Amino acid sequence: MLVDSHCHLDFPQLSADLDGVVARAEAAGVGLMLTISTALSRFDRVLAIAEKYDNIYCSVGVHPHEAETEPDTVARQLIERARHPKVVGIGETGLDYFYEHSPRDIQQHVFREHIKAARETGLPLIVHTRDADDDTTRILAEEMGQGAYPGLIHCFSSSRELAEKSVELGLYISISGIATFKKAEELRDTIRGLPLDRLLVETDAPYLAPIPHRGRDNEPSFVVHTANIVAGLKDVSPEALAARTTDNFFRLFGKVPRPGGAGP
């Protein structure tokens, strides 16, 4: 079984045919999906999807693009929503200095509030970072010094240095369809050097469809292509890669029950 550890099933490209999206994922061997919150104002829609399907869970959080729209987000709001049994992660949150849809100081403040919530709940922090490696690693390290928390860098496409520092802090790295792109050789080199017991796979659907589906709306079933690329980079079989990344997911997202009721 594979897990799509990061998708956006509430986005209209997927929600218009949600039953079909889920059925195609299951047919491709994707047994579980984590649909990600990007704004508290839209969290109820995300949660409703997780409540509808047994094999879908969700997070609660505010994307850095939305930080200016919801600048008063505080850890308490996230913690309250995280009490729901289907809410298993905090985020996505982080820093995006490429688009800068929100001022950097507001992004950083909201990011730190998410870290507080992850620390208090014990739920993994789901980190988005783009063109912000230095501030991302600085804040992650500073906050880790205030008390440990679990987490991952999602849709990893940054420097080898960020990957290594994140692993040193105890975080996981999630690989998206970018790893299949022709011009992503530097990223593939970084993946080759990362420990297999810290890797997850994701789609970030409906974005970043992997080859051979690039140019289409992405969906959870396509995570198979990313997993196959990662398997080759790590010199393991696709079956071994699926087993390892799925085990990593359950280890990190310990609130999600393993299939068969075996517990995390």
C-alpha positions in Angstrom: 0.0 0.0 0.0 1.0 3.6 -0.7 0.0 6.7 1.2 -0.4 10.1 -0.4 0.8 12.1 2.5 -0.2 15.5 1.1 -3.1 16.4 -1.2 -5.8 19.1 -1.4 -9.0 17.2 -2.0 -11.2 20.3 -1.2 -9.8 22.2 -4.2 -12.3 22.3 -7.0 -10.2 20.4 -9.5 -10.6 17.3 -7.3 -13.8 18.0 -5.3 -15.9 18.0 -8.4 -15.3 14.3 -8.8 -14.2 13.2 -5.4 -15.7 9.8 -5.4 -13.9 9.1 -8.7 -10.6 10.5 -7.4 -10.8 8.2 -4.3 -11.8 5.2 -6.4 -8.9 5.7 -8.8 -6.5 6.1 -5.9 -7.7 2.9 -4.3 -7.4 1.0 -7.6 -3.8 2.2 -7.9 -2.9 0.9 -4.5 -3.1 4.2 -2.6 -4.8 3.0 0.6 -4.7 6.3 2.5 -4.7 10.0 1.8 -4.0 13.1 3.9 -5.9 16.1 2.7 -4.3 19.4 3.8 -5.8 22.5 5.3 -4.6 25.9 3.9 -6.9 28.3 5.8 -9.0 28.1 9.0 -11.8 29.8 7.1 -12.0 26.7 4.8 -11.1 24.1 7.4 -14.7 22.8 7.7 -14.7 21.8 4.1 -11.5 19.9 4.6 -12.7 18.1 7.7 -16.0 17.2 5.9 -14.0 15.2 3.3 -12.1 13.4 6.0 -15.3 12.5 7.8 -16.9 11.2 4.6 -14.2 8.6 3.8 -12.6 6.0 6.1 -9.2 6.2 4.4 -8.9 10.0 4.4 -7.5 12.1 7.2 -6.8 15.8 7.4 -4.7 18.5 8.9 -5.5 22.0 10.3 -3.4 25.0 9.4 -2.9 28.2 7.5 -0.7 28.2 4.4 1.9 31.0 4.3 0.1 32.5 1.3 -2.9 33.0 3.6 -1.0 34.3 6.6 -1.9 37.9 5.9 -5.6 37.0 5.5 -5.6 35.2 8.8 -2.7 36.9 10.8 -4.4 36.4 14.1 -4.1 32.6 13.9 -2.9 31.4 17.3 -1.9 28.0 18.6 -5.1 27.7 20.7 -7.3 27.7 17.6 -5.3 25.0 16.0 -5.2 22.9 19.1 -8.9 23.1 19.5 -9.6 21.8 16.0 -6.9 19.2 16.3 -9.0 17.4 19.0 -11.1 15.9 16.3 -10.1 12.2 15.7 -9.7 12.8 11.9 -7.3 15.7 12.4 -3.8 14.2 12.5 -1.4 17.0 11.5 -0.7 20.8 12.0 -0.3 22.8 8.8 0.5 23.3 6.1 2.5 26.2 7.4 5.9 27.7 6.8 7.5 30.4 4.7 7.2 31.3 1.0 9.5 34.1 -0.1 9.0 33.3 -3.8 5.5 34.7 -4.1 5.4 36.6 -0.9 1.6 36.8 -0.9 2.0 37.6 2.8 4.6 39.9 4.5 7.5 37.9 5.9 7.1 39.0 9.5 3.5 37.8 9.5 4.4 34.5 7.8 7.0 33.9 10.5 4.6 34.7 13.4 2.0 32.4 12.1 4.6 29.7 11.5 5.7 29.9 15.1 2.1 29.6 16.3 1.8 26.4 14.3 5.0 25.0 15.9 3.6 25.7 19.3 0.5 23.7 18.4 2.5 20.8 17.1 4.6 20.8 20.3 1.5 20.8 22.5 -0.5 18.3 20.6 2.3 16.0 19.5 0.9 16.1 16.0 3.4 16.5 13.1 4.1 20.0 11.7 3.7 20.1 7.9 6.1 22.6 6.6 6.0 24.5 3.3 9.2 26.3 2.4 10.1 28.1 -0.9 13.1 30.4 -1.4 13.2 30.7 2.4 15.8 28.1 3.5 17.7 30.2 5.9 14.7 31.5 7.9 13.0 28.2 7.8 15.9 26.3 9.3 16.6 29.1 11.8 13.0 29.1 13.1 12.7 25.3 13.1 16.0 25.1 15.2 15.1 27.9 17.5 11.7 26.4 18.2 13.2 22.9 18.7 15.3 24.4 21.4 12.1 25.4 23.2 10.9 21.8 23.1 10.8 19.0 20.6 8.0 18.5 18.1 7.5 16.1 15.2 7.3 17.3 11.6 8.2 17.1 7.9 9.2 19.2 5.0 6.5 18.6 2.4 7.0 18.7 -1.4 10.7 18.9 -0.9 12.5 20.8 -3.7 15.1 22.9 -1.7 18.8 22.5 -1.1 20.7 19.5 0.2 21.7 21.6 3.2 18.0 22.2 4.2 17.3 18.5 3.8 20.2 17.5 6.0 19.5 20.1 8.6 15.9 19.0 8.7 16.8 15.4 9.2 19.3 16.4 12.0 16.3 18.1 13.7 14.4 14.8 13.5 12.1 15.8 10.7 11.0 13.8 7.7 11.2 14.7 4.0 8.2 14.2 1.7 8.9 13.8 -2.0 6.4 15.0 -4.7 6.2 14.6 -8.5 8.9 17.2 -8.9 11.3 14.3 -8.5 10.2 13.0 -11.9 10.8 16.2 -13.8 13.6 16.2 -16.4 15.4 19.3 -14.9 15.3 18.0 -11.3 18.6 16.1 -11.3 19.9 18.1 -8.3 16.8 17.1 -6.3 17.3 13.5 -7.3 20.9 13.6 -6.2 19.7 14.9 -2.8 17.1 12.1 -2.5 19.8 9.5 -3.1 21.6 10.7 -0.1 18.7 10.9 2.3 17.9 8.1 4.8 15.1 5.9 3.6 13.6 5.8 7.0 12.8 9.5 6.8 11.1 9.6 3.4 7.4 9.9 2.5 5.8 10.4 -0.9 3.0 12.8 -1.9 1.2 14.4 -4.8 0.4 17.9 -3.6 -2.6 17.3 -5.8 -4.0 19.0 -7.8 -0.6 20.5 -8.5 2.7 19.1 -9.8 1.5 16.1 -11.6 4.4 13.7 -12.2 5.7 12.5 -15.5 3.9 11.0 -17.5 0.9 13.1 -16.4 2.6 16.5 -16.3 0.3 19.2 -17.6 -2.8 17.5 -16.2 -4.5 18.1 -12.8 -2.7 15.9 -10.3 -4.5 13.4 -8.2 -3.6 10.8 -5.5 -3.4 7.9 -7.8 -0.5 9.5 -9.5 1.7 9.1 -6.4 2.6 5.7 -7.8 4.9 7.4 -10.4 6.7 9.4 -7.8 7.2 6.3 -5.6 8.6 4.4 -8.6 11.2 7.1 -9.2 12.2 7.3 -5.5 12.5 3.5 -5.5 15.0 3.6 -8.3 17.0 6.4 -6.6 17.2 4.4 -3.4 17.9 1.2 -5.2 15.0 -0.7 -3.8 12.0 -2.4 -5.3 8.8 -0.4 -5.7 7.2 -2.8 -3.2 9.9 -2.2 -0.6 9.7 1.6 -1.2 5.9 1.5 -0.7 6.3 -0.6 2.5 9.0 1.7 3.9 7.3 5.0 3.2 4.0 3.7 4.5 5.6 2.6 7.7 7.3 6.0 7.9 3.9 7.7 7.5 2.4 5.7 10.4 5.4 6.3 12.6 5.2 10.1 12.0 1.4 10.4 12.0 0.9 8.3 15.0 -2.7 9.4 15.4 -3.7 7.5 12.3 -4.6 3.9 13.0 -2.9 1.3 11.0 -5.0 -0.9 8.8 -6.4 -3.9 10.6 -6.5 -2.0 13.9 -2.9 -2.8 14.9 -2.4 0.7 16.1 0.5 3.1 15.4 
